[in-house]
Each structure stands twice: as structure tokens, then as C-alpha cells.
Amino acid sequence: MKSALLQLNVSDDPLANLAITRGMLAQAAGQGAQFVLTPEVTNCVSVNRDHQRAVLHLEANDPTLAALGEDAATLGIWLSIGSLALKTEDADGRFANRSFLIDPQGEIVARYDKIHMFDVQVTATETWRESAGYRPGNDAVMVRTPFGNIGMTICYDVRFPALYQSLAEAGADILTVPAAFSPVTGAAHWHSLLRARAIETGCFVIAAAQTGIHASAKHKTRQTYGHSLVISPWGEVMVDAGTQAGIYLFDLDMTQTGSARAKVPSMSHRRAFNEPHER
């Protein structure tokens, strides 16, 4: 199945970003892609909560979601919107970081809210408290499609292997990891983490990513690592997009999952064990 990931460099202007994303989506479909994937926060990269409150929407009236759903139907493609930053009706006013899978009729067939929040101090000058602006999800999501079963995750989730093992045990053949990864942690860990998740589960891992310095007219800018990756179930890097925004095509041969799992059937070898305790 011919597929494509979009590596984006979005700003904090959702409508300007939407125009670019729609153009790239049409180009990818025109090149034969039947399944297209976008990165985390496809609609808006911003570190300013007041600005986000001014430009973001509830899911029901989000223009990015509506337009990309219409495009999926017009183009007749499956679309993974890596995530959208969305308003919620939560009392504390926090946003949702929500991924969507859309079918060729433009219907939403699955939603996933990012479970693990990026609350870290990467360096003396780089600190993130994602949970201050976003509320975490609680539910793992695996969805069946005609071309394969997809386990949906987002960015920082990749550091929690139990989530991916659970998705694989539920039947996932493909694991999506849309991201807006820090350049510091990306250079140190990105490739290793994604390859490990593929090797451990015998799944394809597809990670569409944000890249570069993200423009903001009035607020502090942000930089992301890029290097969108497609990893085979054997742990081989099929696509590494580097740092250039663009469309990256690849083929999904779903026979590779069975082949990898037959060679090293570790999923079937898992055994229960007693929790560690001091001796």
C-alpha cells in the first residue's frame, strides 16, 4: 500500500497552516498515496497559552479537522491526523492533544488523546510542562482497517514501552507516533526509541514529525527535531526525512509483520513474573 507522511513546519496560525497542509495532502494523494499521516499539533505550534485560547477550537467546530476530513473524502484516502490541539470543556480550561484516524468517506473512525505528558527539564534552559496546558488521556486505542490494525500514540508516549506492547497484543500491526520532538532529546533518543518499539512488537512504526523553527508573529518561537521515520517490523529505517519539510512516500508491505514475528516470536514468549522486591 503506497503511503506518505507529511513532515511539517507549522506556525502558530492555524488557518495559514491548514492551507499548506491541504496542498501537501493533495500532492501526496496525486502521487498515489492511499494512506497519509501528519505530525503532532498539525494545526498549531505555540508555547503561549493565551494565544492558544484565542485561536484553538472545540473539536465540533475545529476548521482544520473539518477541512481535512472533507479532503480525505474527496481524495478517497485514509488519513491519520497526528494530533490537533483542541479546546475542551474541562473546568480547568486545559486543552486536548488528540489524534484522529479518518476513512476514505471522511468519517472519523478513531480518536486518541495523548496519555503521557511531557513534563521534563531537558537542560538548564529548556523546561516543558505539557500538563499545565493539556490534560492527559486515559485510554489506549487500537483500530482495525482493511489494510492493517493501527495502534495510535503521540510523541512522548514513545518512552513507555508497555503501551506499545499492549497495542500489539490487542492486534496492532502499525504503530503511529506523530511528534513535535525536542532537538536535544531527539538527537539523543529518537531513532533508538522508535526502532526499539518496532523490534519489541514486530510492528511498523510510523512517526510523522514537526521540524525546524516554528514561526510566531508575537510570541516565543519553538524548535523541533524533524527526522520523521518509518521503521519496519524488523527494526530497519525505511524513511528518514531529515530536517526538510515535505512529502515522504513509502510502501507498506503487511507481510513483513508476520515475517518478523516468526523469526523472533517474543510477543508469544512473554511470561508473567513476580514483581521485584529487595532481598
C-alpha positions in Angstrom: 0.0 0.0 0.0 1.5 3.3 -1.1 1.6 5.7 1.8 3.0 9.1 2.7 4.0 11.1 5.7 4.0 14.8 5.8 6.8 16.5 7.7 5.6 19.9 8.6 7.0 23.2 9.9 3.8 24.8 11.2 3.4 28.2 12.8 1.0 29.4 15.5 -1.5 30.5 12.8 -3.9 27.5 12.3 -5.6 28.8 9.1 -2.2 29.5 7.4 -1.1 26.1 8.4 -4.2 24.5 7.1 -3.7 25.9 3.6 -0.2 24.4 3.5 -1.3 21.0 4.9 -4.2 20.7 2.4 -1.9 21.4 -0.5 0.6 18.8 0.6 -2.2 16.3 1.2 -3.5 16.7 -2.3 0.1 16.3 -3.7 0.6 13.1 -1.7 -2.7 11.7 -3.0 -1.7 12.8 -6.5 1.5 10.7 -6.2 -0.6 7.6 -5.4 -0.6 7.6 -1.6 -3.7 5.9 -0.2 -2.7 6.4 3.5 -1.3 9.8 4.6 0.0 10.7 8.0 0.6 14.2 9.6 2.5 15.2 12.7 1.5 16.1 16.3 -0.2 19.5 16.6 -0.8 19.7 12.8 -2.9 22.8 13.4 -0.8 25.0 15.7 2.6 25.0 17.3 2.6 27.6 20.1 4.1 27.9 23.6 1.8 30.8 24.6 -1.4 29.6 26.3 -3.2 32.9 25.8 -2.6 32.7 22.1 -3.8 29.1 22.0 -7.0 30.1 23.8 -7.6 32.8 21.1 -7.0 30.6 18.1 -8.0 27.0 19.0 -11.4 25.4 18.8 -13.5 22.7 20.3 -13.5 19.5 18.2 -17.0 20.1 17.0 -16.1 23.3 15.2 -12.4 23.0 14.5 -11.8 24.2 10.9 -8.7 22.0 10.5 -10.5 18.8 11.3 -13.5 19.7 9.2 -11.4 20.6 6.1 -9.0 17.6 6.3 -12.0 15.3 6.7 -13.5 16.7 3.6 -10.2 16.3 1.8 -9.9 12.7 2.8 -13.3 12.0 1.3 -12.6 14.0 -1.9 -9.3 12.3 -2.4 -10.5 8.9 -1.3 -7.7 8.3 1.2 -7.1 7.1 4.7 -5.8 10.0 6.8 -4.0 10.0 10.2 -4.1 13.5 11.6 -1.2 13.0 14.0 -2.9 15.3 16.5 -4.7 18.6 16.8 -4.5 21.0 19.8 -8.2 21.4 20.8 -10.1 23.3 23.4 -12.1 21.2 25.8 -15.0 22.0 28.2 -12.9 20.9 31.2 -13.3 23.2 34.2 -9.6 23.9 34.4 -9.5 25.1 30.8 -6.8 22.7 29.7 -6.6 21.6 26.0 -6.6 18.1 24.5 -3.8 16.8 22.3 -5.9 14.5 20.1 -5.1 12.2 17.2 -7.7 11.2 14.6 -8.0 8.4 12.0 -10.3 9.3 9.1 -11.5 6.9 6.5 -11.9 7.5 2.7 -15.5 8.6 3.3 -14.2 11.4 5.5 -15.6 9.8 8.7 -13.7 9.8 12.0 -13.2 6.1 12.8 -10.9 6.6 15.9 -9.7 9.3 18.3 -6.9 9.1 20.8 -5.9 11.6 23.5 -2.2 11.7 24.3 -1.7 9.8 27.6 1.8 10.8 28.7 2.5 14.5 29.3 5.9 15.9 28.5 6.8 17.4 31.9 10.6 17.5 31.9 13.6 19.7 32.4 15.8 18.8 29.3 18.5 21.3 30.0 19.1 24.3 32.4 17.3 26.5 29.9 14.8 24.1 28.3 11.8 23.1 30.6 8.5 21.7 29.5 5.3 21.3 31.5 2.8 20.0 29.0 0.3 19.1 31.7 0.0 22.7 32.6 -1.8 23.3 29.3 -3.0 19.9 28.2 -5.0 17.3 30.1 -3.9 13.7 29.6 -6.0 10.9 28.1 -6.7 7.6 29.8 -7.5 5.1 27.0 -5.2 3.2 24.7 -6.7 3.0 21.2 -6.3 0.3 18.5 -8.4 0.5 15.4 -9.0 -2.2 12.6 -8.7 -1.1 9.0 -8.8 -3.0 5.7 -5.1 -2.7 5.3 -3.9 -3.3 8.9 -4.7 -2.7 12.6 -3.4 0.7 13.9 -2.3 1.5 17.4 -2.4 5.2 18.0 0.1 7.0 20.2 1.6 10.5 20.3 5.2 11.8 20.8 6.3 11.3 24.5 4.3 8.1 24.7 7.2 6.5 22.8 9.1 6.3 26.1 6.6 4.0 27.7 7.0 0.5 26.0 4.2 -1.1 28.0 1.7 1.0 25.9 3.1 -0.4 22.7 3.2 -3.9 23.9 -0.4 -3.6 24.9 -1.4 -2.3 21.5 0.5 -5.1 19.7 -1.2 -7.7 22.0 -4.5 -6.2 21.1 -3.7 -6.8 17.4 -1.9 -3.8 16.1 0.4 -4.2 13.0 1.1 -0.5 12.7 2.0 1.9 15.5 1.7 5.7 14.8 3.9 8.1 16.8 3.2 11.6 15.4 5.6 14.0 17.2 6.9 17.5 17.8 10.2 16.3 19.4 12.8 18.4 21.2 16.0 18.7 19.2 18.0 17.8 22.4 16.2 14.6 23.2 15.6 13.9 19.5 19.3 13.8 18.8 19.9 11.5 21.8 17.0 9.2 21.7 14.5 9.5 18.8 15.9 6.8 16.4 16.7 4.4 19.2 13.2 4.6 20.8 11.3 4.2 17.6 13.4 1.3 16.5 13.0 -0.4 19.9 9.2 -0.1 19.7 9.2 -1.7 16.3 11.6 -4.5 17.3 9.8 -5.3 20.5 6.4 -5.6 18.8 7.1 -6.7 15.2 5.0 -3.7 14.1 5.6 -1.0 11.5 6.3 2.3 13.4 5.3 5.5 11.5 6.4 8.8 13.1 5.4 11.9 11.2 7.2 14.8 12.8 7.3 18.6 13.0 10.6 20.2 12.0 12.6 23.4 12.3 12.0 26.7 13.9 8.3 27.4 14.1 7.3 30.9 13.2 5.3 33.2 15.6 4.5 36.8 15.0 4.2 37.9 18.6 5.4 35.1 20.9 8.4 33.0 21.7 9.3 30.5 18.9 9.8 26.8 19.3 12.2 24.4 17.5 11.6 20.7 16.8 13.8 17.9 15.7 12.3 16.6 12.4 13.5 13.3 11.2 10.1 11.7 10.5 10.7 8.0 10.5 9.2 4.8 9.1 10.6 1.7 10.8 10.0 -1.8 9.5 8.8 -4.6 11.9 12.4 -5.9 11.8 13.7 -2.5 13.0 15.1 -1.2 9.8 14.8 2.5 8.9 12.7 2.7 5.7 12.4 6.5 5.7 14.3 9.2 7.5 13.1 12.6 6.4 16.0 14.6 7.9 15.1 18.2 8.7 13.4 19.3 5.4 9.6 19.8 5.4 7.9 17.8 2.7 6.1 14.7 1.5 7.8 11.4 2.0 6.4 8.3 0.2 6.8 4.7 1.3 5.2 1.3 0.8 3.6 -0.8 3.5 4.0 -4.5 2.9 2.0 -6.0 5.7 3.5 -9.4 5.2 6.6 -8.0 6.9 4.9 -8.1 10.3 4.3 -11.9 10.2 7.8 -12.5 8.9 9.4 -10.5 11.7 7.3 -12.1 14.4 8.0 -15.6 13.0 11.8 -15.0 13.2 11.7 -13.7 16.8 8.3 -14.5 18.3 9.0 -12.6 21.5 5.4 -11.5 21.9 4.3 -15.1 22.4 7.2 -15.8 24.8 6.1 -13.3 27.4 5.6 -14.8 30.8 4.1 -13.4 34.0 6.6 -12.8 36.8 6.6 -11.7 40.4 7.3 -8.0 41.0 10.8 -7.2 42.1 11.5 -6.9 45.8 14.5 -6.4 48.0 16.4 -9.4 49.3 
